[in-house]
Amino acid sequence: MDENITTSKQAASNVAKDVTQLPHVPFGKRIVPNDFIRSSLFTVTNHKAKREYIKDRELVTFGDTGITYTGEELRQDDEDVWMQVIQACAQTKSNYVEFAPYTLVRWLGWPSTPQYKEKVKNSISRMVATNINIKNKLVNAGLNLSLVRKFAYKGDTNEFLRKWKVWLEPEIIVLFSNMHYSKILWDQRQKLRPLAKWLHSYYSSHAEPFAIKVATIHNASGSKTKAMKHFRATLRKALIQLVQVRFLEDFWIDMKDLVHVIRMK
């Protein structure tokens, strides 16, 4: 067995010895680790663009957290699916959930069509084939895990099961310990476009967000927009969306290209 993985599991066990299950999720909200939403793990890339395969890439992060990622590129719709799986597991107080495919589609607020059923299947399958290494004060020896441990959607006859089953890695609970996560207003998030979703999650992890540079948001959100003037225009539209859904009270970009926001109380 890989020495790093062994160390990671021991670290997770030590950190989570007093944590036995996912935290309670308040009605109308979803929860997500701050380590993920303060990084470029879930990008804002346009859904029409081909997904990149990433190998051992150091992601853009904030603070003392370091994340290395291997797997197909993840986007904001994958984060939607993952947060919904987390919410369902939190409700059942386990690392396992079973659901009818179109039930999950409806939970996500997506149209109940075969196209979106396939989208959910592809998203969960994509998250099974991931490897994430996280290092910070919470897991100072490092933690290796996959976003989804196992996914069963076909039976012995290779036909779709009436109910799909998803298992999370037990070590996932470490990332939700010590209030090291944020509560996302689900109704607001469902109304947003990708960059606005990333900002919504990021600013949800700060009661009083500090100013950050436009270029920092560009990098941390995983944007593929090359010209900064075009990204800046998209950023303004995303911030306006956050005001419209009453998540932000106000925002402005100063002469030093720093983005300032005031969260709605």
N, C-alpha and C positions, 0 to 999 in steps of 0.2 A: 504493500500500500504506500502511496505517496506520503512522504513525511510531512509535507505542508498540510495535506488534507487531514491527517491524523491530528496534527497540532490544532487545526481549525476546529475540529469537532470537540476536542478537549476544551478549547477556549469557550466554545458555545455552551458546553455543559456547565463550565464554571460560572459563566455570566448568568445563565438562565436557571440556575438551581432553585431559585425561589419563584420562577415564572413557569406556570404550568399550562397556560392557554392564552389565546389572543385576548386583548382587552375588549370590553364592551363597546359596541358601535352605536352611538346615539341615533335616534330616528332622523332620517333625512340627511345623514352624513356617511362618509366613507373614511377609512383610515389608511395611511401610507407612511412608511418610514421616512424620516427627514433625510437620511442618507441618500435615498433614491430621488426625491424631488429637489434636492439641492445638487443635482448633477445632470449630466447629459445622457443618463441611462435611457430615458424615454424621449426620443427626439421629436422635433416639430416638422419633420420632413413631409412634403406633400404625398398623399396616399397614392398618387399616380406614378411616383418615382420608384425605380427598382430598388429593392432592399439590398443593402450592402452586407456581406458576411464579414464579421469582425473577429480578429484573433488576438487575444491577449493585449487589448488596447487599454491604456490608462485613460480613464474618462476625466472630463473636466468636473471638478468638485469644488466645494467651498470648505473653509476651515481645515481641521486636521484630518479629515476623512480622505482615504485613498481608495479608489475602486478600479479594479481591472476586470474587463469584460470580454467574454468569448461567446459568440453566437450570432444569429441573424439580427440585423438592426431592429430595435424595438421603437415603437412610436406611441403617440398619445392614445390611440385606440387600444393598444396592448395594455397600457396602464389602466384604461377604463375596465377592461376585462379582468385584469389582475385584482384591482380594488374590489370588484364585485365578488370575485371568488373569495377574497379575504373576508369580506362582509358576511358571506354565506357561511364560511367556516367559523367565524366568530359567533354567529347565531347558534350553530350546532355545538359550539365549544369543543371543536376537534380540528385536526389538520386534514380532514377529509369531507367532501361534500358530493352529493348526488343530486342531479337535476334533469328535468326534461329540457332538451336543447332550446326549444322556443321560449321556455320560461326564462332562461338566462338572457336570451335576446330581448325579451320584454323588459327584464330588470335593467338592461342597459339603455332602454328607450329607443332601440333600433327597430326598423320595420320587420315584421314577422314573415320574412320571405326566405326561400332557400339560399339566396345570395348571402344574407346576413348570418344564417345558420353556419354556412361554410366559413364565413369570416371569423366567427367565434372559434370554430374547430381549428382553423389555421393559426389563430392567435395563441390558443392554449398549447398547441403542438410546438409552436415556435418557442414558447417559454419553457417547455420541457428541455429543449436542446440548448440550454444556456449554462454558462459557468460564471459566477460572480465572486470575486475575491474582495473582501472589505477589510480595511484596517483603520482603526481609530481607537479612542480611549475606551469605547464601549466593548470592543472586541480586540484588545491590544495585541493579541497573538495572531490575529487574522481570522477570517471566517470565509470558507468556500461553500457555496451552495448554488442550487438552481432555483429559479423563481417558482417552478412547478416540478414536483418530484415525479409524478406519474399521471397519465391521462388515458382513460379507457372509454372509447367511443364506438368500438366495433367488437362483435362477439366472435365465437369460434367459426361461424359461417361467413365471416368477413362482412356481415351486414351491420348497418348502423344500429346501435342499441337504442331502445326506447328511452332509457335514462343514461346519461353520461356521468362519469365519475372522475373527480379530480382530487389528487393528494398533494398537499404542500410538504416541503421539507420541515421536519420538526424544529430545526434550528431557526426557522423564520421568526419564531416568537422572540428571539434575542433582539431583533431589530425593532420590536415594539416595547421593549422593557424601559423602565425609568422615564416614561413619557417621552421617549425618543421618536415620536411620531406626530403627525398632524391630522386634524379632522377636516375633511373637505366637504363643503356644502355641495351635495350631489346635484340638486336642482339647478344651481348656478353653473356648475361644470358642464352639464349636459347641453347648455345653450351656447357654449363657446367653441371657437375654432382652435386648431392645434397650439399656436403660440400663446393665445389667451389662456388655454388650459395649463400650459407649462407655467406661465406667470401666476395664475390662480393658485396652483399647488405650491409654488415656491414662496409666494407672499403669505400663504396660509401658515407657513412654518415660522413666521415672524409676526409677533403682536404689533411691533412698531418697526417696519422694514427700514433698513438703512439704504442710502443712495448707492447705486451701482452703475457702472459704465455701460453704455449701449453695446460696446464690443464684448463685454463680459457676458451679457445676456445672449448675444449672438453665439458665442462659443459654448456656453453652458446649456443652451437649449438645443444644441446640435443642428442649428440652422445650416442649410446648404446654400442659402442666398449669398452670392459672391460680392455684389456691390453693396456697400454699407448704406448708401442713400436709399436703396430699395428696401433693405432690411429695416432701416429706421422708419420708413413709411408704414411697413407692415406692423412694426412695433407700436406705433401710434394708434393704428386701428385696433390692435389687441388691447391696449390700455383703455381705449374708449369703450370697448366691449365690457371691460371689467367695471367701468363706471355705470354702464347701462344696466348691468345685472345687479347693481348696488353692492358690489364687493369692495370697490374703491370709492372713496369720497372725491378724490382729486388726484391729479398727477401732473408733472411737468418735467421737461428735459432742459437742463441748464446749459450755459455756454461752454462748460467743460465736458459736455456730452454725458452727464450723470443723470440717471433716471431717478426721480423722487416720486414717492407715492404716499398717500394717506389712506389707510384702511377705514372703511365704514365702521363706526362704533356699533 
